[in-house]
Amino acid sequence: MCGIASAQTDPGVRGGAAGAGGAFPGLTPAEATAFLKAKGTFQEVDSVSGTIPGENGSGLGPVFNGNSCAQCHTFPAVGGTSPQTNPQIALATLHGAQNIVPSFLSINGPVREARFINNAAGTPDGGVHALFTIKGRSDAPGCTIAQENFNQQFANGNVIFRIPTPVFGGGLIEAIPGHNINNNLAANSAVKALLGISGKVNRNGNDGTITKFGWKAQNKSLLIFAGEAYNVESGVTNELFPNERVLLDANGNNTCQFNGVPEDHFHFDTGEPGDIDSFAVFMRLSAPPVPAPATASTQRGLAAFNSIGCALCHTQTLMTEKSSVTGMTNVAVNLFSDLAVHDMGVGLADSVTQGTAGGREFRSAPLWGLGQRIFFLHDGRTNNLLTAIQAHSSSGSEANVVMSIFNAQSAATKQDILNFLRSL
């Protein structure tokens, strides 16, 4: 892999107002009201049973990574990704919790979830191991569940990471039909073959339909994405994932169950849906990120981005078809992703299989909003955009030929590409 030339520099996080976080333009008054209400729920903070002032959500734990959707999805606005200051550091001991901050978390690093590559028997694991427990918290009396030894697992090379994906414009992505994704994947087949690009869609194991959400496009819908995250990241059981992930302590005792399951559910007294429905509504009705005004440099950068082959995976535009949301039918979605998964080689491999996506395969990350992201790649390994681009090149990666073309460009052209990406 070619070294990074000092003549090009990442322009850094774009300043100014957040170009995202609001409602999709053109919603009906009822939809706009629903968006604002759902956004409030997305920002709600969870405690164990909803008894701590200011933390009215309930169901946190017994193991968890965060206590609010908006804690992780917060930059540059609610619905985004990791902020500059990692809230997980303070969360480890909040309200008397007795957790050790794992060595791979830092105050200026990204919010992370941890997955183990193998389990103790040496067979593949791949699942999320929640970072913290509610042991010691003032709202979890008697809970004795132990935190896992992450530092030992990390030292053994058995831990991989994921960072939060932005959820802006989720309704537009949901409205892109599978046949449009397939048709785009099949387009320019001769050029793609010449450049070593193949890719495939991820599919639901039950009905065979295309899945689109998550780092490996493993989730079928925004509701499933929300329900799984609520259970996995906050430990809140819900109508899609009604069972506690971890409950018994080392002695097989259940000392940490304080609520009936599912903890998040339809409210029979008010007729209101559960939180996960609101999370999905917030994502579905949110506007896509707005790019910065074009400049001569960013226009040249877009042309180069297309000509060297980047757009063959990071497809600029996919079309929606019929949507139940006002204004989202037959819309050009400028997400810069084909929503397919591609083999990214050994350098980015995480050894995790999700659906039909294997350990080296990842969804082409949507690049809209990239100009206002701090951390890059699925594990947040870098905050330098040029470093993230270079990481696309490694043994077995479908991007290797395109990366060779990128590396052969002049310093000025590379800088134009960086400027373009930071304008998104």
C-alpha positions in Angstrom: 0.0 0.0 0.0 1.3 3.4 -0.9 2.2 5.8 1.8 0.2 8.9 2.6 1.7 11.9 0.7 2.2 14.9 3.0 1.0 17.2 0.2 -2.6 16.2 0.9 -4.4 16.9 4.1 -7.8 16.2 5.5 -9.6 19.6 5.7 -11.1 18.4 9.0 -14.6 18.5 10.3 -16.6 21.2 8.5 -17.6 24.1 10.7 -20.8 26.0 10.9 -24.3 24.8 11.7 -25.1 21.1 11.6 -26.3 20.2 8.1 -28.6 17.6 9.5 -30.9 16.8 12.4 -34.2 18.3 11.3 -37.4 17.0 9.8 -37.7 16.0 6.2 -39.0 19.0 4.2 -42.5 18.9 3.0 -44.0 16.7 5.8 -47.6 17.3 6.7 -48.2 19.1 10.0 -49.2 15.8 11.6 -45.9 14.1 10.4 -43.9 17.1 11.5 -45.5 16.9 15.0 -44.8 13.2 15.1 -41.1 13.8 14.2 -40.7 16.3 17.1 -42.3 14.0 19.6 -40.2 11.0 18.4 -37.1 13.1 18.5 -37.8 13.7 22.2 -38.1 10.0 22.9 -34.9 9.4 21.0 -33.2 11.8 23.5 -34.8 10.2 26.5 -32.3 8.9 29.1 -32.9 5.5 30.6 -32.3 4.4 34.2 -33.0 1.0 35.6 -36.7 1.5 36.5 -37.3 5.2 35.6 -36.9 6.4 39.1 -33.9 8.7 38.8 -34.9 12.4 38.1 -34.1 13.4 34.6 -33.7 9.7 33.5 -37.3 8.8 33.0 -36.8 6.0 30.6 -36.7 2.6 32.1 -35.1 -0.8 31.4 -31.4 0.0 31.5 -29.2 -3.0 31.8 -28.4 -5.4 33.4 -25.6 -4.9 30.8 -25.3 -1.9 28.5 -23.2 0.4 26.4 -25.2 3.6 26.6 -28.2 5.0 28.4 -29.8 6.9 25.5 -30.0 6.7 21.7 -28.9 10.3 21.5 -25.9 9.7 23.7 -24.2 7.9 20.9 -26.0 9.3 17.9 -25.3 12.9 18.7 -22.8 14.6 16.3 -23.2 17.0 14.5 -26.8 16.8 15.7 -29.2 14.3 17.3 -29.3 11.3 14.9 -25.6 11.6 14.0 -22.7 9.6 15.3 -19.9 9.8 17.9 -19.2 13.2 19.6 -15.7 14.5 20.3 -16.0 13.7 24.0 -16.9 10.1 24.7 -19.9 9.9 27.1 -19.1 6.3 27.9 -16.3 7.3 30.2 -18.6 9.1 32.7 -21.3 6.5 32.2 -19.1 3.7 33.6 -19.4 5.0 37.2 -22.7 7.0 36.9 -24.9 6.7 40.0 -22.4 4.5 41.8 -21.9 1.9 39.0 -18.7 -0.1 39.6 -17.3 -0.5 36.1 -13.7 -0.3 34.9 -13.3 1.7 31.7 -11.8 -0.6 29.1 -8.4 0.4 27.8 -9.8 0.8 24.2 -12.1 3.6 25.3 -10.8 7.2 25.7 -12.3 10.5 26.5 -11.4 11.9 23.0 -12.1 8.6 21.2 -15.2 7.3 19.6 -18.2 5.7 21.3 -17.7 2.0 20.8 -19.4 -1.3 21.1 -17.2 -4.4 21.6 -17.6 -7.8 19.9 -15.6 -10.9 20.7 -14.2 -12.8 17.7 -14.2 -16.2 19.4 -15.9 -17.5 22.6 -14.0 -19.4 25.3 -14.3 -22.7 23.4 -12.5 -21.2 20.4 -15.6 -21.3 18.2 -16.8 -18.1 16.4 -18.6 -15.6 18.6 -19.1 -12.2 16.8 -21.8 -11.0 19.2 -21.8 -7.7 21.1 -20.5 -8.0 24.7 -21.9 -5.0 26.6 -19.2 -2.9 28.2 -20.9 -2.1 31.5 -23.2 -3.5 34.1 -25.7 -1.8 36.6 -23.9 -3.4 39.6 -23.5 -0.7 42.3 -25.9 1.8 40.8 -28.2 3.4 43.3 -31.2 2.2 41.3 -30.0 -1.5 41.2 -29.7 -2.5 44.9 -28.4 -6.1 45.3 -27.3 -6.6 41.7 -24.1 -8.5 41.6 -23.6 -9.2 37.9 -19.9 -8.8 37.0 -18.4 -6.8 34.2 -16.5 -8.9 31.6 -12.7 -8.7 31.6 -12.4 -6.6 28.4 -8.8 -5.6 28.9 -7.7 -9.3 29.0 -9.8 -10.1 25.9 -8.3 -7.0 24.1 -4.8 -8.1 25.1 -5.6 -11.5 23.6 -6.6 -9.9 20.3 -10.1 -11.1 20.7 -12.0 -7.8 20.5 -13.3 -5.8 17.5 -15.3 -2.6 17.5 -18.2 -0.8 15.9 -19.1 2.8 16.2 -22.6 4.4 15.8 -23.8 4.9 12.2 -25.7 8.2 11.5 -29.4 7.7 11.0 -30.3 10.9 9.1 -32.5 10.3 6.1 -33.5 6.8 7.2 -36.9 7.0 5.6 -35.4 7.7 2.2 -33.1 4.7 2.4 -36.1 2.5 3.6 -38.0 3.6 0.5 -35.3 2.5 -2.0 -36.7 -0.9 -3.3 -34.5 -3.9 -3.6 -34.8 -4.1 -7.4 -33.2 -0.6 -7.7 -30.3 -1.8 -5.5 -29.9 -4.9 -7.6 -30.1 -3.0 -10.9 -27.5 -0.6 -9.7 -25.2 -3.4 -8.5 -25.5 -5.0 -12.0 -24.8 -1.7 -13.8 -21.4 -1.0 -15.4 -20.6 -4.7 -14.9 -17.7 -4.7 -17.4 -16.0 -1.7 -15.8 -16.5 -3.2 -12.3 -15.1 -6.5 -13.4 -12.0 -4.8 -14.9 -11.5 -3.0 -11.5 -12.1 -6.1 -9.4 -15.3 -4.8 -7.9 -18.2 -7.3 -7.4 -20.2 -6.9 -4.2 -23.5 -8.4 -3.3 -26.7 -7.6 -1.4 -27.3 -8.9 2.1 -30.6 -10.7 2.6 -33.0 -11.6 5.2 -32.8 -15.3 6.0 -36.5 -15.9 6.2 -38.0 -14.2 3.1 -34.9 -13.5 1.0 -35.5 -9.8 0.8 -32.7 -7.3 0.7 -31.5 -5.8 4.0 -30.0 -2.3 4.1 -29.3 -1.0 7.6 -26.2 -1.4 9.8 -22.5 -1.7 9.1 -23.1 -4.9 7.2 -26.6 -4.1 5.9 -27.8 -6.7 8.3 -31.1 -5.2 9.4 -34.3 -5.2 7.2 -36.0 -2.2 8.6 -35.7 0.9 10.8 -37.9 -0.7 13.4 -35.7 -3.8 13.6 -32.6 -1.6 13.7 -34.2 0.3 16.6 -35.4 -2.7 18.5 -32.1 -4.5 18.3 -30.1 -1.5 19.2 -32.3 -0.8 22.2 -31.8 -4.3 23.5 -28.1 -4.6 22.6 -26.8 -1.1 23.4 -29.0 -0.1 26.4 -30.2 -3.5 27.6 -33.9 -2.5 27.3 -36.1 -5.4 26.4 -38.8 -4.6 23.9 -41.5 -6.2 21.7 -39.1 -7.2 19.0 -36.3 -8.4 21.5 -38.3 -9.3 24.6 -35.6 -11.3 26.5 -32.7 -10.0 28.7 -29.4 -10.6 27.0 -27.5 -11.3 30.2 -29.2 -11.8 33.6 -27.5 -14.3 35.9 -24.3 -13.6 37.9 -21.3 -15.9 38.1 -23.1 -18.1 40.6 -26.2 -18.5 38.5 -28.3 -16.1 40.6 -30.7 -13.6 39.2 -30.1 -10.5 41.3 -30.5 -7.9 38.5 -34.0 -8.2 37.2 -36.1 -5.2 38.4 -38.7 -5.0 35.7 -41.1 -7.2 33.9 -40.4 -8.0 30.2 -40.7 -6.6 27.7 -39.7 -3.4 29.4 -40.6 -1.2 26.4 -44.0 -2.0 25.1 -47.4 -0.7 23.9 -48.9 1.5 26.7 -52.3 0.0 27.4 -53.3 3.0 29.6 -52.7 5.7 27.0 -52.7 3.8 23.7 -49.2 5.1 22.9 -46.7 2.8 21.1 -43.4 1.8 22.7 -40.2 3.6 22.4 -38.8 1.6 19.5 -41.7 2.7 17.3 -40.8 6.3 18.1 -37.1 5.7 17.4 -38.1 4.4 13.9 -40.4 7.4 13.3 -37.6 9.8 14.2 -35.2 8.1 11.7 -37.9 7.7 9.0 -39.0 11.3 9.1 -35.5 12.9 9.4 -34.0 14.9 6.6 -30.9 13.8 4.8 -27.7 15.7 5.5 -27.3 18.9 3.5 -23.9 19.4 1.7 -21.9 22.6 1.7 -22.2 24.9 -1.3 -20.1 23.6 -4.2 -16.7 25.2 -5.0 -14.4 24.8 -8.0 -12.3 22.4 -5.9 -15.2 20.3 -4.8 -16.6 20.1 -8.3 -13.3 18.9 -9.6 -13.2 16.4 -6.6 -16.6 15.0 -7.5 -15.5 14.5 -11.2 -12.3 12.7 -10.0 -14.3 10.7 -7.5 -16.5 9.4 -10.3 -13.7 9.0 -12.9 -11.3 6.9 -10.8 -14.1 4.5 -9.8 -15.1 5.4 -6.2 -18.7 6.0 -7.3 -19.0 2.4 -8.5 -19.5 1.4 -4.8 -20.4 4.8 -3.3 -23.1 5.4 -5.9 -24.2 9.0 -5.8 -27.9 8.5 -6.3 -30.5 5.8 -5.8 -34.2 6.3 -6.4 -37.1 5.7 -4.0 -40.4 4.4 -5.2 -43.7 4.6 -3.3 -43.4 5.7 0.3 -46.1 6.3 2.9 -44.2 9.4 4.0 -45.2 12.7 2.4 -42.6 13.8 -0.2 -40.5 10.6 -0.2 -42.0 8.9 -3.3 -39.9 8.8 -6.5 -37.1 10.9 -4.9 -33.4 10.9 -5.9 -31.5 10.0 -2.8 -27.9 11.3 -2.9 -26.5 9.0 -0.3 -23.3 8.0 -2.0 -23.8 4.2 -1.3 -25.0 1.2 -3.3 -26.3 -0.3 -0.1 -24.5 -3.5 -1.0 -21.7 -5.3 0.8 -18.2 -5.6 -0.5 -15.1 -7.6 0.4 -12.8 -5.0 2.0 -9.8 -7.3 2.5 -7.8 -8.4 5.5 -7.1 -4.8 6.6 -10.6 -4.0 7.6 -11.8 -7.6 8.4 -13.6 -8.0 11.7 -14.3 -11.8 11.4 -18.0 -11.2 12.1 -20.7 -12.7 9.9 -24.1 -11.0 9.8 -26.7 -12.4 7.5 -24.9 -13.3 4.2 -22.1 -10.7 4.9 -18.9 -12.4 5.9 -16.0 -11.3 8.1 -14.4 -9.1 5.4 -17.6 -7.7 3.9 -19.1 -4.3 4.8 -21.9 -2.1 3.3 -20.6 0.8 1.3 -21.0 3.4 4.0 -23.3 6.3 2.9 -21.1 9.3 2.5 -23.7 12.0 2.9 -22.9 14.0 6.0 -19.2 12.9 5.9 -18.0 16.5 6.2 -19.3 16.6 9.7 -18.1 13.3 11.1 -15.1 13.0 13.4 -14.4 9.3 13.3 -14.2 7.0 10.3 -14.6 3.3 9.3 -16.7 0.7 11.2 -14.5 0.7 14.2 -13.6 4.4 14.4 -9.9 3.6 14.1 -9.0 7.0 12.7 -10.2 10.6 12.6 -8.2 11.4 9.4 -10.2 11.0 6.2 -7.1 10.3 4.1 -6.1 7.5 6.4 -9.6 6.1 6.1 -9.4 6.2 2.4 -6.0 4.4 2.3 -7.4 1.7 4.6 -9.6 0.6 1.7 -6.5 -1.0 0.3 -5.3 -4.4 1.6 -4.9 -8.0 0.5 -8.2 -9.2 -1.0 -10.0 -5.8 -1.1 -12.3 -5.1 -4.0 -11.0 -1.5 -3.7 -7.4 -2.3 -4.5 -7.4 -1.3 -8.2 -9.3 1.9 -7.5 -6.9 2.7 -4.7 -4.0 2.3 -7.1 -5.7 4.8 -9.4 -6.3 7.1 -6.5 -2.6 6.9 -5.4 -1.5 7.7 -9.0 -3.4 11.0 -9.0 -1.6 14.3 -8.6 -1.5 15.9 -5.2 -3.9 18.6 -6.3 -6.5 16.0 -7.5 -6.3 14.1 -4.3 -6.8 17.3 -2.4 -9.8 18.1 -4.5 -11.3 14.7 -3.7 -10.7 15.3 0.0 -12.3 18.7 -0.2 -15.3 17.2 -2.0 -15.8 14.5 0.6 -15.6 17.1 3.4 -18.3 19.2 1.6 -20.8 16.4 1.8 
